Amino acid sequence: MKKTCKVKQELIFSDVLLRWYQENRRILPWREDPTPYHVWISEIMLQQTRVEAVKSYYARFLAELPDIASLAASEEDHYLKLWEGLGYYSRVRNLHRAAGQLMAEHQGRMPDTAEQLLRIAGIGPYTAAAVASMSFGERIPAIDGNLLRCFSRLSAYSGSLRDRSGRQAAYRFFLDRMPPESRGGMPRRNEDGILQDALWNPCGAFNQAMMDLGAMICLPNGQPKCGACPLAVFCIAHRLGQEGDFPVKEEKKPRRVEKRTVFLLRRGEEIALRKRPARGLLAGLYELPNTEGTLTETEALQYLSGLGIAPLRLRRLPPARHIFTHKEWDMSGYEVFIDELAPLGAPGKGEVRCEDSAAWADRKKQSQAIALNRSKPRVSPAQRSGAEETAGGIFFAPRAAIRERYPVPSAFSAYTVLF
């Protein structure tokens, strides 16, 4: 009898949740057309990034790389540029690597179970569950930060949510309450193409409903909106009046602080960039030249001299800060004006390459022609121009080229906004 009552309560839980979701769900582009590729791309973008910020990136990414084949064929600078501003660039590198694997092993299709998806490069338990449930209807919880927070309050869970046991407890909690699996079928839409029935896939809808509940009602870092919560009657923390005590707060390790000096080098209408190494932080992206420490003007001039650069004028820029997951950069900056006619490069230091605007315009026409046929592998910018691309070497490029071609991470946004 007791077990029967528990089962009924769990069915009521999912029924109440899904009814609330039907009326209150967020309208998001990847939900309106939940193909496996769309769900996969959106879920990777949404890691560490707000939903509103993702929408425009998602649309731009799909316009350029609409399917697995085009993503697999894309060259590094192209997909990194599309990701520019989202941060955590290893995510898009893993997407590209996984697309290649899907083309080689699955004829460009995504497997339809979480177990099979976990064998694809860069796909972890959460992403596998999200794609399997939202695109294929598999009965499996997709445990993200929202579900963990909701679980801790619903069950008054006092353990750590960072370790494996906490995630396993949340997984079991939601699995017990998920509706039956319903694979197959397609969502019904109205004349405008909008979903008429958000519950055509109840298991996928359950995961998305819990995500929406966490984002809109069971809020982090503040008082949850228990008066508007459809699950308040099931919530132990609410019953105890202890909603603010869960999740149990855990101490975070302090981030390591690094001092850096950044140089905005101007040579007429061109700006200096440098490609970062292929491994490590911001791997393979293009940065403004910079160095460790907070340099005085005298030290800055000495540093530039070592690069073979003789400034006409040096101007101090405002300080800036960028926070990574485990470290932060405290940056000082200098804007440096360089004579367009002066030779660049110091003996023994290597050449400083320049890319003129006419050459950029010619290559832009070539790249537009190449883009007409996405099925063919892209030709790298270096191959098209005949220019030598040296990792770590400084080169100058027109501002238009930087905007359209070179992925510069948001860590330098306080200075890139100046051009």
C-alpha positions as CSV (number, residue, x, y, z in Angstrom):
1,M,0.0,0.0,0.0
2,K,2.8,2.4,0.9
3,K,4.6,1.6,-2.3
4,T,1.4,2.3,-4.3
5,C,1.0,5.7,-2.7
6,K,4.6,6.5,-3.5
7,V,4.1,5.6,-7.2
8,K,0.9,7.7,-7.3
9,Q,2.7,10.7,-5.7
10,E,5.5,10.5,-8.3
11,L,3.0,10.4,-11.2
12,I,1.2,13.4,-9.7
13,F,4.6,15.2,-9.5
14,S,5.3,14.8,-13.2
15,D,1.7,15.6,-14.2
16,V,1.7,18.8,-12.1
17,L,5.1,19.8,-13.5
18,L,4.2,19.2,-17.2
19,R,0.9,21.1,-16.9
20,W,2.8,24.0,-15.5
21,Y,5.4,23.7,-18.3
22,Q,2.7,23.6,-21.0
23,E,1.5,27.1,-19.9
24,N,4.7,28.7,-18.8
25,R,7.6,27.3,-20.8
26,R,10.2,29.5,-22.4
27,I,10.0,29.8,-26.2
28,L,13.5,29.0,-27.4
29,P,14.6,28.3,-31.0
30,W,16.2,25.0,-30.3
31,R,13.0,23.7,-28.6
32,E,10.8,24.7,-31.6
33,D,12.9,22.5,-33.9
34,P,14.5,19.9,-31.6
35,T,16.6,18.0,-34.0
36,P,19.6,16.2,-32.4
37,Y,22.0,18.6,-34.0
38,H,20.1,21.7,-32.8
39,V,19.8,20.3,-29.3
40,W,23.4,19.4,-29.2
41,I,24.7,22.7,-30.4
42,S,22.4,24.7,-28.0
43,E,23.2,22.6,-25.0
44,I,27.0,23.0,-25.5
45,M,26.5,26.8,-26.0
46,L,24.4,27.0,-22.8
47,Q,27.1,25.6,-20.6
48,Q,28.4,28.5,-18.6
49,T,26.4,31.0,-20.7
50,R,23.0,32.7,-20.2
51,V,20.1,31.7,-22.4
52,E,19.5,35.3,-23.7
53,A,23.2,35.6,-24.7
54,V,23.1,32.3,-26.6
55,K,20.2,33.0,-28.9
56,S,22.1,35.3,-31.3
57,Y,25.2,33.0,-31.3
58,Y,23.0,30.0,-32.0
59,A,21.3,31.6,-35.0
60,R,24.6,32.8,-36.4
61,F,26.3,29.4,-35.9
62,L,23.5,27.5,-37.6
63,A,23.4,30.0,-40.5
64,E,27.0,29.2,-41.3
65,L,27.2,25.5,-40.1
66,P,23.7,24.1,-40.5
67,D,24.5,20.4,-40.1
68,I,27.1,17.9,-38.9
69,A,28.8,17.7,-42.3
70,S,29.4,21.5,-42.6
71,L,30.7,21.6,-39.0
72,A,33.1,18.7,-39.6
73,A,34.4,20.4,-42.8
74,S,34.9,23.8,-41.2
75,E,38.4,25.2,-40.6
76,E,39.6,26.2,-37.1
77,D,39.6,30.0,-37.6
78,H,36.1,29.8,-39.0
79,Y,34.4,27.9,-36.2
80,L,36.4,29.8,-33.6
81,K,35.2,33.1,-35.1
82,L,31.6,32.0,-34.9
83,W,32.2,31.2,-31.2
84,E,33.9,34.5,-30.5
85,G,32.4,36.1,-27.4
86,L,31.0,32.9,-25.9
87,G,34.2,31.9,-24.2
88,Y,35.3,28.4,-23.1
89,Y,36.6,27.7,-26.6
90,S,37.4,24.1,-25.9
91,R,33.6,23.6,-26.3
92,V,33.6,24.4,-30.0
93,R,36.8,22.5,-30.6
94,N,35.1,19.4,-29.1
95,L,32.1,20.0,-31.3
96,H,34.3,20.0,-34.4
97,R,36.1,16.9,-33.3
98,A,32.8,15.1,-32.5
99,A,31.4,16.1,-35.9
100,G,34.4,14.5,-37.6
101,Q,33.8,11.3,-35.6
102,L,30.1,11.3,-36.4
103,M,30.9,11.6,-40.1
104,A,33.4,8.8,-39.9
105,E,31.5,6.4,-37.7
106,H,27.8,7.3,-38.0
107,Q,27.3,8.6,-41.5
108,G,26.8,12.1,-40.2
109,R,23.9,11.1,-37.8
110,M,23.8,11.3,-34.1
111,P,23.1,8.1,-32.1
112,D,19.7,7.9,-30.5
113,T,20.6,6.7,-27.0
114,A,22.5,8.3,-24.2
115,E,24.8,5.3,-23.9
116,Q,25.8,5.6,-27.5
117,L,26.2,9.3,-27.4
118,L,28.7,9.0,-24.5
119,R,31.0,7.4,-27.0
120,I,31.3,10.6,-29.0
121,A,34.2,12.9,-28.3
122,G,33.4,15.7,-25.9
123,I,29.9,14.5,-25.0
124,G,29.4,13.9,-21.3
125,P,26.6,12.5,-19.2
126,Y,24.5,15.8,-19.2
127,T,24.7,16.5,-22.9
128,A,24.1,12.8,-23.8
129,A,21.0,12.8,-21.6
130,A,19.7,16.1,-23.0
131,V,20.0,15.0,-26.6
132,A,18.6,11.5,-26.0
133,S,15.6,12.8,-24.0
134,M,14.8,16.0,-26.0
135,S,15.4,14.7,-29.5
136,F,14.7,11.0,-29.1
137,G,12.4,10.7,-26.1
138,E,14.6,8.5,-23.9
139,R,13.6,8.3,-20.3
140,I,16.7,9.8,-18.7
141,P,17.2,12.8,-16.4
142,A,19.6,15.5,-17.7
143,I,21.2,16.7,-14.5
144,D,22.4,20.3,-14.8
145,G,22.8,23.1,-12.2
146,N,19.1,23.9,-12.3
147,L,18.0,20.3,-11.6
148,L,20.6,19.9,-8.8
149,R,19.4,23.1,-7.1
150,C,15.7,22.0,-7.4
151,F,16.6,18.5,-6.1
152,S,18.4,19.9,-3.0
153,R,15.3,21.9,-2.0
154,L,12.7,19.4,-2.9
155,S,14.4,16.7,-0.9
156,A,16.2,19.0,1.7
157,Y,19.5,17.3,0.6
158,S,22.3,18.3,2.9
159,G,25.2,16.7,1.2
160,S,27.6,18.1,-1.4
161,L,26.2,18.6,-4.9
162,R,29.7,18.7,-6.4
163,D,30.6,15.1,-5.8
164,R,29.4,12.0,-7.5
165,S,27.1,10.8,-4.7
166,G,25.1,14.1,-4.9
167,R,24.6,13.8,-8.6
168,Q,23.6,10.2,-8.3
169,A,21.0,11.0,-5.7
170,A,19.6,13.7,-7.9
171,Y,19.5,11.3,-10.9
172,R,17.6,8.7,-8.9
173,F,15.2,11.3,-7.5
174,F,14.2,12.6,-11.0
175,L,14.2,9.2,-12.7
176,D,11.6,8.0,-10.2
177,R,9.4,11.0,-11.1
178,M,9.8,11.0,-14.9
179,P,6.8,10.1,-17.0
180,P,6.8,6.9,-19.1
181,E,9.1,6.9,-22.2
182,S,7.3,7.8,-25.4
183,R,9.6,7.4,-28.5
184,G,8.5,8.3,-32.0
185,G,6.0,10.7,-33.4
186,M,6.4,14.4,-34.3
187,P,5.3,17.6,-32.5
188,R,2.1,19.3,-33.7
189,R,2.5,22.8,-35.0
190,N,0.1,25.7,-35.9
191,E,0.1,27.6,-39.2
192,D,3.1,29.8,-38.0
193,G,5.1,26.7,-37.2
194,I,4.9,27.1,-33.4
195,L,4.5,24.0,-31.4
196,Q,0.9,23.4,-30.4
197,D,1.7,20.7,-27.9
198,A,4.9,21.1,-25.8
199,L,4.3,17.6,-24.3
200,W,4.6,15.5,-27.5
201,N,7.8,14.2,-25.9
202,P,7.0,13.9,-22.1
203,C,10.5,12.8,-21.1
204,G,12.2,15.6,-22.9
205,A,9.6,18.0,-21.7
206,F,10.2,16.9,-18.1
207,N,13.9,17.8,-18.3
208,Q,13.1,21.1,-19.9
209,A,10.4,21.9,-17.4
210,M,12.7,21.3,-14.5
211,M,15.3,23.6,-16.2
212,D,12.7,26.3,-16.6
213,L,11.6,25.9,-13.0
214,G,15.1,26.3,-11.9
215,A,15.7,29.3,-14.1
216,M,12.4,31.1,-13.4
217,I,11.1,30.0,-10.0
218,C,13.6,28.0,-7.9
219,L,16.3,30.7,-8.3
220,P,19.9,30.6,-7.3
221,N,21.6,33.2,-5.0
222,G,18.3,34.5,-3.7
223,Q,14.9,33.8,-2.4
224,P,13.0,31.2,-4.5
225,K,9.5,32.2,-5.7
226,C,7.8,29.5,-3.7
227,G,4.4,31.1,-4.1
228,A,4.5,30.6,-7.9
229,C,6.1,27.1,-7.7
230,P,3.9,24.2,-8.9
231,L,5.9,21.8,-6.9
232,A,5.8,23.6,-3.6
233,V,3.5,21.0,-2.1
234,F,6.2,18.3,-2.8
235,C,9.1,20.5,-1.4
236,I,10.5,19.5,2.0
237,A,12.6,22.6,2.3
238,H,9.5,24.7,1.7
239,R,7.5,22.7,4.3
240,L,10.3,23.3,6.8
241,G,10.6,27.0,5.9
242,Q,14.2,26.5,5.1
243,E,14.3,27.2,1.3
244,G,17.3,29.6,1.8
245,D,19.4,26.9,3.5
246,F,19.5,24.7,0.3
247,P,21.7,23.9,-1.5
248,V,24.2,23.8,1.3
249,K,26.8,26.5,0.5
250,E,30.3,25.2,-0.1
251,E,33.5,27.2,0.0
252,K,35.0,28.0,-3.3
253,K,38.8,28.1,-3.9
254,P,40.0,31.6,-4.6
255,R,41.0,32.3,-8.2
256,R,44.7,32.9,-9.0
257,V,45.3,36.5,-10.1
258,E,47.7,37.3,-12.9
259,K,49.0,40.8,-13.8
260,R,49.4,41.5,-17.6
261,T,50.1,44.4,-19.8
262,V,48.3,44.6,-23.1
263,F,49.4,46.6,-26.2
264,L,46.9,48.0,-28.7
265,L,49.4,48.6,-31.6
266,R,48.1,50.8,-34.4
267,R,49.8,51.1,-37.7
268,G,47.6,53.4,-39.7
269,E,44.3,51.5,-40.1
270,E,45.8,48.2,-39.1
271,I,46.0,46.6,-35.7
272,A,48.6,44.1,-34.3
273,L,47.5,40.6,-33.4
274,R,49.3,37.5,-32.3
275,K,48.2,33.9,-32.4
276,R,48.2,32.0,-29.1
277,P,49.8,28.6,-28.9
278,A,47.8,25.5,-29.9
279,R,47.5,24.3,-26.4
280,G,46.6,25.9,-23.1
281,L,44.4,28.8,-22.2
282,L,42.6,30.4,-25.2
283,A,44.5,28.0,-27.4
284,G,44.7,28.9,-31.1
285,L,42.9,32.2,-30.7
286,Y,44.2,35.6,-31.7
287,E,45.2,38.1,-29.0
288,L,46.5,41.6,-28.7
289,P,50.2,41.4,-27.9
290,N,50.7,41.3,-24.1
291,T,53.2,40.3,-21.5
292,E,53.3,39.3,-17.8
293,G,53.4,42.0,-15.1
294,T,52.3,45.6,-14.9
295,L,54.8,47.6,-17.0
296,T,55.7,51.2,-16.4
297,E,55.9,53.4,-19.6
298,T,59.7,53.0,-19.6
299,E,59.4,49.2,-19.3
300,A,56.7,49.2,-22.0
301,L,59.0,51.0,-24.4
302,Q,61.8,48.5,-23.6
303,Y,59.5,45.6,-24.3
304,L,58.4,47.1,-27.7
305,S,62.0,47.8,-28.6
306,G,62.7,44.2,-28.1
307,L,60.0,43.4,-30.7
308,G,61.6,45.9,-33.1
309,I,58.9,48.4,-32.7
310,A,59.6,52.2,-32.3
311,P,56.4,54.0,-31.2
312,L,55.6,57.5,-32.4
313,R,53.3,57.9,-29.4
314,L,52.3,55.9,-26.3
315,R,49.1,56.4,-24.4
316,R,48.1,54.6,-21.2
317,L,44.7,52.9,-21.4
318,P,42.3,52.2,-18.5
319,P,42.8,49.0,-16.5
320,A,40.6,46.0,-17.1
321,R,39.8,42.7,-15.6
322,H,38.7,39.4,-17.1
323,I,37.6,36.4,-14.9
324,F,38.2,32.8,-16.1
325,T,37.0,29.8,-14.2
326,H,40.1,29.3,-12.1
327,K,42.1,32.5,-12.6
328,E,41.6,36.2,-13.4
329,W,43.7,38.7,-15.4
330,D,44.2,42.2,-14.0
331,M,45.3,44.1,-17.1
332,S,46.9,47.4,-17.7
333,G,47.1,48.7,-21.3
334,Y,48.9,51.0,-23.7
335,E,47.8,52.3,-27.1
336,V,50.8,52.5,-29.3
337,F,50.9,54.5,-32.6
338,I,53.5,53.3,-35.1
339,D,54.8,55.0,-38.3
340,E,53.3,53.3,-41.3
341,L,56.5,53.7,-43.3
342,A,58.9,52.6,-40.6
343,P,60.5,49.1,-41.0
344,L,59.3,46.6,-38.5
345,G,61.2,43.8,-36.8
346,A,64.4,43.7,-34.9
347,P,67.5,41.7,-35.8
348,G,67.2,38.2,-34.3
349,K,63.5,38.8,-33.4
350,G,61.9,37.8,-36.7
351,E,59.7,39.7,-39.0
352,V,56.5,41.5,-38.0
353,R,54.1,40.6,-40.9
354,C,51.7,43.1,-42.4
355,E,48.6,42.3,-44.3
356,D,47.4,45.2,-46.5
357,S,43.8,46.1,-47.1
358,A,43.9,45.3,-50.8
359,A,45.2,41.8,-50.1
360,W,42.5,41.4,-47.5
361,A,39.8,42.5,-50.0
362,D,41.1,40.0,-52.6
363,R,41.1,37.2,-50.0
364,K,37.6,38.1,-48.9
365,K,36.3,37.6,-52.4
366,Q,38.0,34.2,-52.5
367,S,36.5,33.2,-49.1
368,Q,33.0,34.2,-50.3
369,A,33.5,32.0,-53.3
370,I,34.7,29.1,-51.2
371,A,31.7,29.5,-48.8
372,L,29.3,28.8,-51.6
373,N,30.3,25.2,-51.4
374,R,30.4,24.1,-47.8
375,S,30.8,20.5,-48.7
376,K,34.4,21.1,-49.6
377,P,37.1,21.5,-47.0
378,R,38.0,25.1,-46.4
379,V,41.3,26.6,-47.5
380,S,43.1,28.3,-44.6
381,P,43.7,32.1,-44.8
382,A,47.4,31.5,-44.7
383,Q,47.2,29.2,-47.8
384,R,45.1,31.7,-49.7
385,S,47.3,34.6,-49.0
386,G,50.7,32.9,-49.2
387,A,51.6,34.6,-45.9
388,E,53.5,32.8,-43.3
389,E,51.5,32.2,-40.1
390,T,53.9,31.7,-37.2
391,A,52.4,30.7,-33.9
392,G,53.2,33.4,-31.4
393,G,54.4,35.9,-34.1
394,I,53.0,39.4,-34.3
395,F,51.3,40.6,-37.5
396,F,49.2,43.6,-38.5
397,A,45.7,43.2,-40.1
398,P,43.0,45.6,-41.2
399,R,40.2,46.1,-38.8
400,A,37.7,44.7,-41.3
401,A,39.7,41.5,-41.4
402,I,39.8,41.3,-37.6
403,R,36.0,41.7,-37.4
404,E,35.3,39.0,-40.0
405,R,38.1,36.5,-39.9
406,Y,40.2,36.5,-36.7
407,P,38.7,35.1,-33.5
408,V,39.8,37.4,-30.6
409,P,38.6,36.2,-27.2
410,S,36.4,38.5,-24.9
411,A,39.3,38.6,-22.4
412,F,40.5,41.6,-24.5
413,S,37.1,43.2,-25.1
414,A,38.0,46.2,-23.0
415,Y,40.6,47.1,-25.6
416,T,39.2,45.6,-28.8
417,V,36.1,47.9,-28.3
418,L,38.5,50.8,-29.1
419,F,38.8,49.7,-32.7
